Amino acid sequence: MTNQPARSRATLTDISSRAWEHPADQGALVALRRLKGFDTVLKAVAGLFNERAFRLVFLGSAVRVDERQFPALHRMLGDAGRVLDVAELPELYVAANPVLNAMTIGMNKPFIVLNSGLVDLLDDDELRFVIGHELGHAVSGHAVYQTLLQRLLVLSGVLASLPLGGLGLRAIVAALYEWSRKAELSADRAGLLAIQDTATAFRVHMQLASGGHLDQLDTTSFFAQGQEYLDASDLRDSVLKLLLIENRTHPFAVVRAAELRRWVDSGEYTRFVAGGYPRRSDDDTANVTDAAKAAAASYAETFQQSQDALGKLVHDVAGVAGSVKLWLDEKLRRDDTP
């Protein structure tokens, strides 16, 4: 962490978390939020998670950030809260851990934990992005919904010992892992809106991928590497990628950078910073059907743009199938003609 003056950033008054939520993430969240009492039931089911005890662990073993302890981080949290218009800020802790990681945990009252390795590595602007990322998790309620995945993971271990018990559960868990990965993309967007500097946001992913050897990296080459991963030309690589990420809660660093740049290139980021973002005051009118359509459109666009071998194969097969169907329909119509 270095001592840098804070830049002026636009305050996004009344901004809704829908502004940064990835369509696939938002579709699930909007649907769940429309189920009255869902959070209450889920929290009851998560009774085995003793939030009070978990917080005491960090209260006793880590350092709680305030005006006198890690004051620079305290100011960064306040600045991110101002930009994202968050009235009640979560507690922030620094834990002695060399692993480059941060997390937002807790059910009723989420709190943020930054590992000391991350604090040592990143400069002030980069840390502002990470804090904005974690604040996005907290505001979107990801900690609550993540509990569903964790409970199912425990349940999957129990059901696996029963005849046919695990059938279908792996698919559900895989779907929740996919949602978790999309939630990370959402939080990256929140971090960018908080810092309002694309170069800094991309630099964080480069730092995480390299372990801090930023002086040895080139932005163009890094994004080219990410595109090479996304555009795997070998069918075997495509299958391997599906298997590699199946049980991961986070996308790979190069993929996160590419996804964030895609969002910037779409123009939404610029429009939101200029004030054209969805408002919290309109959250009650958020339409589940529209969110589902947006999620489907997002996957379709990614699929169409991808040069991935598996994607191309499925796309080509679908095209052939469609052509055959049209040919059969035309042939049958001719045969029926008297």
C-alpha positions as CSV (number, residue, x, y, z in Angstrom):
1,M,0.0,0.0,0.0
2,T,1.4,3.4,-1.0
3,N,0.3,6.9,0.0
4,Q,-1.5,8.5,-3.0
5,P,-3.9,11.4,-3.1
6,A,-7.5,10.4,-3.8
7,R,-8.9,11.5,-7.1
8,S,-12.2,13.1,-7.6
9,R,-14.9,10.6,-8.4
10,A,-18.6,11.2,-9.4
11,T,-21.1,10.2,-6.7
12,L,-23.6,7.8,-8.1
13,T,-26.6,8.9,-6.0
14,D,-29.4,6.3,-5.5
15,I,-27.6,3.8,-7.8
16,S,-29.1,0.4,-7.7
17,S,-27.0,-2.7,-7.5
18,R,-28.7,-3.7,-10.7
19,A,-26.2,-1.3,-12.4
20,W,-23.3,-3.6,-11.7
21,E,-24.9,-7.0,-11.6
22,H,-24.1,-9.2,-14.5
23,P,-27.2,-10.2,-16.4
24,A,-26.9,-13.9,-15.4
25,D,-26.3,-12.9,-11.8
26,Q,-29.0,-10.3,-11.8
27,G,-31.6,-12.7,-13.2
28,A,-31.1,-15.0,-10.3
29,L,-31.1,-12.2,-7.7
30,V,-34.2,-10.4,-9.0
31,A,-36.1,-13.7,-9.0
32,L,-35.0,-14.6,-5.5
33,R,-35.8,-11.1,-4.2
34,R,-39.3,-11.4,-5.5
35,L,-39.9,-14.4,-3.4
36,K,-41.3,-12.9,-0.2
37,G,-39.6,-14.3,2.9
38,F,-36.9,-16.1,0.9
39,D,-34.1,-14.4,2.8
40,T,-35.7,-15.1,6.1
41,V,-36.1,-18.8,5.3
42,L,-32.6,-19.1,3.9
43,K,-31.1,-17.5,7.0
44,A,-33.0,-19.9,9.2
45,V,-31.7,-22.9,7.1
46,A,-28.2,-21.4,7.5
47,G,-28.6,-21.6,11.3
48,L,-25.5,-23.8,11.5
49,F,-23.5,-20.8,10.4
50,N,-22.8,-18.9,13.7
51,E,-22.2,-15.5,12.3
52,R,-21.6,-14.0,15.8
53,A,-18.8,-16.6,16.5
54,F,-17.3,-16.1,13.0
55,R,-17.1,-12.3,13.6
56,L,-15.5,-12.9,17.0
57,V,-12.8,-14.9,15.3
58,F,-11.7,-11.9,13.2
59,L,-12.3,-9.5,16.1
60,G,-9.9,-11.5,18.2
61,S,-7.3,-12.4,15.5
62,A,-7.3,-9.7,12.9
63,V,-7.2,-5.9,12.9
64,R,-10.5,-3.9,12.6
65,V,-10.0,-0.9,10.4
66,D,-11.0,2.5,11.8
67,E,-9.7,6.1,11.9
68,R,-6.6,5.0,13.9
69,Q,-5.9,1.6,12.5
70,F,-5.1,1.4,8.8
71,P,-6.6,4.9,8.5
72,A,-5.9,5.0,4.7
73,L,-8.1,1.8,4.2
74,H,-10.7,3.4,6.4
75,R,-10.8,6.5,4.1
76,M,-10.9,4.2,1.0
77,L,-14.0,2.4,2.3
78,G,-15.7,5.7,3.1
79,D,-14.8,6.9,-0.4
80,A,-16.2,3.8,-2.0
81,G,-19.4,4.1,0.1
82,R,-19.8,7.7,-1.0
83,V,-19.4,6.9,-4.7
84,L,-21.8,3.9,-4.6
85,D,-24.1,5.8,-2.2
86,V,-24.0,3.1,0.5
87,A,-25.4,4.5,3.7
88,E,-24.4,1.7,6.1
89,L,-20.8,0.6,5.5
90,P,-19.7,-2.9,6.6
91,E,-16.9,-3.4,9.0
92,L,-13.4,-3.9,7.4
93,Y,-10.7,-6.2,8.8
94,V,-7.1,-6.8,7.8
95,A,-6.1,-10.5,8.5
96,A,-2.5,-11.8,8.6
97,N,-2.5,-14.0,5.6
98,P,0.0,-13.9,2.6
99,V,-2.6,-15.3,0.2
100,L,-3.7,-12.6,-2.3
101,N,-7.4,-12.6,-1.4
102,A,-10.3,-10.7,0.0
103,M,-13.8,-11.7,1.0
104,T,-17.2,-10.5,2.2
105,I,-18.8,-12.7,4.7
106,G,-21.7,-12.6,7.1
107,M,-25.5,-13.0,6.7
108,N,-27.3,-10.3,8.7
109,K,-24.4,-7.9,8.9
110,P,-21.7,-8.7,6.3
111,F,-18.1,-7.6,6.9
112,I,-15.1,-7.3,4.6
113,V,-11.7,-9.0,5.2
114,L,-8.6,-8.1,3.3
115,N,-5.6,-10.4,3.6
116,S,-2.3,-8.7,4.5
117,G,-0.7,-10.1,1.3
118,L,-3.1,-8.1,-0.8
119,V,-2.6,-4.9,1.3
120,D,1.2,-5.2,0.9
121,L,1.0,-5.8,-2.8
122,L,-1.5,-3.3,-4.1
123,D,-1.3,0.5,-4.3
124,D,-4.0,2.8,-3.0
125,D,-6.1,3.0,-6.2
126,E,-5.8,-0.8,-6.6
127,L,-7.0,-1.3,-3.1
128,R,-9.9,1.1,-3.7
129,F,-11.0,-1.2,-6.6
130,V,-10.8,-4.3,-4.3
131,I,-12.8,-2.5,-1.6
132,G,-15.4,-1.4,-4.1
133,H,-15.5,-5.0,-5.4
134,E,-16.2,-6.3,-1.9
135,L,-18.7,-3.5,-1.2
136,G,-20.6,-4.6,-4.3
137,H,-20.8,-8.1,-2.9
138,A,-22.2,-6.8,0.3
139,V,-24.8,-4.5,-1.3
140,S,-25.9,-7.2,-3.8
141,G,-26.5,-9.6,-1.0
142,H,-24.2,-12.2,-2.4
143,A,-23.2,-13.5,1.0
144,V,-26.8,-14.5,1.7
145,Y,-27.2,-16.4,-1.6
146,Q,-23.7,-17.9,-1.4
147,T,-25.0,-19.7,1.7
148,L,-27.3,-21.8,-0.5
149,L,-24.3,-23.1,-2.4
150,Q,-22.4,-23.9,0.7
151,R,-25.4,-25.8,2.3
152,L,-25.9,-27.8,-0.9
153,L,-22.2,-28.7,-1.0
154,V,-22.6,-30.1,2.5
155,L,-25.8,-31.9,1.4
156,S,-24.1,-33.3,-1.7
157,G,-21.6,-35.1,0.5
158,V,-24.4,-36.7,2.5
159,L,-26.5,-37.7,-0.5
160,A,-23.5,-39.1,-2.4
161,S,-23.5,-42.1,0.0
162,L,-27.2,-42.9,-0.9
163,P,-28.3,-44.9,-3.9
164,L,-29.1,-42.4,-6.7
165,G,-28.8,-39.7,-4.1
166,G,-26.3,-37.6,-6.0
167,L,-28.1,-37.8,-9.4
168,G,-29.1,-34.3,-10.5
169,L,-27.5,-32.6,-7.5
170,R,-24.2,-32.2,-9.3
171,A,-26.0,-30.2,-12.0
172,I,-27.6,-28.0,-9.4
173,V,-24.3,-27.3,-7.6
174,A,-22.6,-26.7,-11.0
175,A,-25.3,-24.2,-11.8
176,L,-24.7,-22.4,-8.5
177,Y,-21.0,-22.4,-9.1
178,E,-21.7,-20.7,-12.4
179,W,-23.8,-18.2,-10.6
180,S,-21.0,-17.6,-8.1
181,R,-18.6,-16.9,-11.0
182,K,-21.0,-14.4,-12.5
183,A,-21.4,-12.8,-9.1
184,E,-17.6,-12.1,-9.2
185,L,-18.0,-10.4,-12.5
186,S,-20.7,-8.3,-11.0
187,A,-18.5,-7.3,-8.1
188,D,-15.7,-6.4,-10.6
189,R,-18.1,-3.9,-12.2
190,A,-18.9,-2.4,-8.8
191,G,-15.2,-2.0,-8.1
192,L,-14.8,-0.2,-11.4
193,L,-17.7,2.1,-10.7
194,A,-16.2,2.8,-7.3
195,I,-12.7,3.6,-8.6
196,Q,-13.8,5.1,-12.0
197,D,-10.5,4.2,-13.6
198,T,-10.3,1.3,-16.1
199,A,-6.5,1.1,-16.1
200,T,-6.5,0.5,-12.4
201,A,-9.2,-2.1,-12.6
202,F,-7.3,-4.0,-15.3
203,R,-4.1,-3.7,-13.4
204,V,-5.5,-5.4,-10.3
205,H,-6.3,-8.5,-12.4
206,M,-2.8,-8.4,-13.8
207,Q,-1.4,-8.2,-10.3
208,L,-3.4,-11.1,-9.1
209,A,-2.4,-13.2,-12.1
210,S,1.3,-12.4,-11.8
211,G,1.7,-12.3,-8.1
212,G,2.9,-8.8,-8.2
213,H,5.3,-8.7,-11.1
214,L,3.5,-5.9,-12.8
215,D,6.8,-4.4,-14.1
216,Q,7.2,-7.6,-16.2
217,L,3.8,-7.4,-17.8
218,D,2.3,-5.8,-20.9
219,T,-1.4,-4.9,-21.0
220,T,-1.8,-5.8,-24.7
221,S,-0.1,-9.1,-24.3
222,F,-2.1,-9.9,-21.2
223,F,-5.4,-9.3,-23.0
224,A,-4.2,-11.3,-26.0
225,Q,-3.4,-14.1,-23.6
226,G,-7.0,-13.9,-22.2
227,Q,-8.4,-14.0,-25.7
228,E,-6.3,-17.0,-26.6
229,Y,-7.8,-18.8,-23.6
230,L,-11.3,-17.8,-24.6
231,D,-10.7,-18.8,-28.2
232,A,-9.3,-22.2,-27.7
233,S,-9.1,-23.8,-31.2
234,D,-8.9,-27.4,-30.0
235,L,-12.1,-29.3,-29.0
236,R,-10.1,-31.0,-26.2
237,D,-9.2,-27.7,-24.7
238,S,-12.8,-26.6,-24.7
239,V,-13.9,-29.8,-22.8
240,L,-11.0,-29.3,-20.4
241,K,-12.0,-25.7,-19.7
242,L,-15.4,-26.8,-18.7
243,L,-14.0,-29.4,-16.3
244,L,-11.4,-27.0,-14.8
245,I,-13.9,-24.3,-13.8
246,E,-16.8,-26.6,-12.8
247,N,-16.0,-26.4,-9.1
248,R,-14.5,-22.9,-9.0
249,T,-16.3,-20.0,-7.3
250,H,-14.1,-17.4,-9.2
251,P,-13.3,-17.1,-12.9
252,F,-9.7,-17.1,-13.9
253,A,-7.9,-13.7,-13.7
254,V,-7.4,-13.2,-17.4
255,V,-11.1,-14.1,-18.0
256,R,-12.2,-11.5,-15.4
257,A,-10.1,-8.8,-17.1
258,A,-11.5,-9.7,-20.5
259,E,-15.1,-9.7,-19.2
260,L,-14.7,-6.3,-17.5
261,R,-13.2,-4.8,-20.7
262,R,-16.1,-6.2,-22.7
263,W,-18.5,-4.4,-20.3
264,V,-16.5,-1.2,-20.7
265,D,-16.6,-1.5,-24.5
266,S,-20.4,-2.0,-24.4
267,G,-20.7,1.6,-23.3
268,E,-22.7,0.9,-20.1
269,Y,-19.9,1.9,-17.8
270,T,-19.5,5.3,-19.4
271,R,-23.2,5.8,-19.4
272,F,-23.5,4.9,-15.7
273,V,-20.7,7.2,-14.6
274,A,-22.5,10.0,-16.5
275,G,-25.6,9.4,-14.5
276,G,-27.6,7.1,-16.7
277,Y,-27.8,4.2,-14.3
278,P,-30.8,2.3,-12.8
279,R,-32.0,3.7,-9.4
280,R,-32.7,1.9,-6.2
281,S,-36.1,3.8,-6.0
282,D,-37.1,1.7,-9.1
283,D,-36.0,-1.7,-7.7
284,D,-39.5,-2.7,-6.7
285,T,-40.5,-2.5,-10.4
286,A,-37.7,-4.7,-11.6
287,N,-39.2,-7.4,-13.9
288,V,-38.2,-11.0,-13.4
289,T,-39.0,-11.8,-17.1
290,D,-36.8,-8.9,-18.3
291,A,-33.9,-10.1,-16.1
292,A,-34.3,-13.6,-17.4
293,K,-34.3,-12.4,-21.0
294,A,-31.2,-10.3,-20.3
295,A,-29.4,-13.3,-18.9
296,A,-30.3,-15.4,-21.9
297,A,-29.2,-12.7,-24.3
298,S,-25.9,-12.3,-22.4
299,Y,-25.2,-16.0,-22.8
300,A,-26.3,-16.0,-26.4
301,E,-24.0,-13.0,-27.2
302,T,-21.0,-14.6,-25.5
303,F,-21.7,-17.8,-27.4
304,Q,-22.0,-16.1,-30.8
305,Q,-18.9,-14.0,-30.2
306,S,-16.8,-16.9,-29.0
307,Q,-14.4,-18.6,-31.4
308,D,-14.1,-21.5,-29.0
309,A,-13.9,-24.9,-30.7
310,L,-16.7,-26.4,-28.7
311,G,-18.9,-23.3,-29.2
312,K,-18.2,-23.4,-32.9
313,L,-19.0,-27.1,-33.1
314,V,-22.3,-26.7,-31.3
315,H,-23.1,-23.7,-33.4
316,D,-22.3,-25.5,-36.6
317,V,-24.3,-28.5,-35.6
318,A,-27.3,-26.3,-34.7
319,G,-26.9,-24.7,-38.1
320,V,-26.8,-28.0,-39.9
321,A,-29.8,-29.2,-37.9
322,G,-31.7,-26.1,-38.8
323,S,-30.9,-26.5,-42.5
324,V,-31.9,-30.1,-42.5
325,K,-35.2,-29.2,-40.8
326,L,-35.9,-26.5,-43.4
327,W,-35.1,-29.0,-46.2
328,L,-37.4,-31.6,-44.7
329,D,-40.2,-29.1,-44.2
330,E,-39.9,-28.0,-47.8
331,K,-39.7,-31.6,-49.1
332,L,-42.8,-32.6,-47.1
333,R,-44.7,-29.6,-48.3
334,R,-43.9,-30.5,-51.9
335,D,-44.8,-34.2,-51.4
336,D,-48.2,-33.1,-49.9
337,T,-48.9,-30.9,-52.8
338,P,-51.6,-32.6,-55.0
